[in-house]
Amino acid sequence: MFRKKKILQIVAVIGVAAFYAITQRFGDGNGNNSTRQTAGESTIQWDSANSSDANQRLLNAIASQRSDVQVVGSGEVVKVLPDDTKGSQHQRFLVKVSPQNVILIAHNIDLAPRVDALREGDTIRFNGEFEWNDKGGVVHWTHKDPRGKHVHGWLEHDGEKYW
């Protein structure tokens, strides 16, 4: 009996330690950790002072021609394109993320609201998945995943989040 009790105590201590470690790494379940990013929630906080740092992961993916990279960044809208209406509808626009790099944003408007007020020259912030191509690449998954299996993405324009 004493041995079983001791084993249960050890298991309980390990469980508490594991819970503590997980909540420190991924947040408390209420979005209170700026690095938390799971399929159920995406709560990357934006710090405008670090916007060039935020784009660095994207720029690294472009330079190394990598795809399937979750990125957060911002840039200037340089061209608003016609919607892609084949299959799932996407609002499309080109964003300059550095002096040398322009990417396409493909925002699924079947799953998220359209950014109606978007104009050339506007600043857009984004969280989505980057796919490299020979034209620079595309960021998509800028919406919540209705199945909860993919990290939620978003667009932010004039202080309003679209997802």
Rosetta blueprint (number, residue, H / E / L):
1 M L
2 F H
3 R H
4 K H
5 K H
6 K H
7 I H
8 L H
9 Q H
10 I H
11 V H
12 A H
13 V H
14 I H
15 G H
16 V H
17 A H
18 A H
19 F H
20 Y H
21 A H
22 I H
23 T H
24 Q H
25 R H
26 F H
27 G L
28 D L
29 G L
30 N L
31 G L
32 N L
33 N L
34 S L
35 T L
36 R L
37 Q E
38 T E
39 A L
40 G L
41 E E
42 S E
43 T L
44 I L
45 Q L
46 W L
47 D L
48 S H
49 A H
50 N H
51 S H
52 S H
53 D H
54 A H
55 N H
56 Q H
57 R H
58 L H
59 L H
60 N H
61 A H
62 I H
63 A H
64 S L
65 Q L
66 R L
67 S L
68 D L
69 V E
70 Q E
71 V E
72 V E
73 G E
74 S E
75 G E
76 E E
77 V E
78 V E
79 K E
80 V E
81 L E
82 P E
83 D E
84 D E
85 T L
86 K L
87 G L
88 S L
89 Q L
90 H E
91 Q E
92 R E
93 F E
94 L E
95 V E
96 K E
97 V E
98 S E
99 P L
100 Q L
101 N E
102 V E
103 I E
104 L E
105 I E
106 A E
107 H E
108 N E
109 I L
110 D L
111 L L
112 A L
113 P L
114 R L
115 V L
116 D L
117 A L
118 L L
119 R L
120 E L
121 G L
122 D L
123 T E
124 I E
125 R E
126 F E
127 N E
128 G E
129 E E
130 F E
131 E E
132 W L
133 N L
134 D L
135 K L
136 G L
137 G L
138 V E
139 V E
140 H E
141 W L
142 T L
143 H L
144 K L
145 D L
146 P L
147 R L
148 G L
149 K L
150 H L
151 V L
152 H L
153 G L
154 W E
155 L E
156 E E
157 H E
158 D L
159 G L
160 E E
161 K E
162 Y E
163 W L
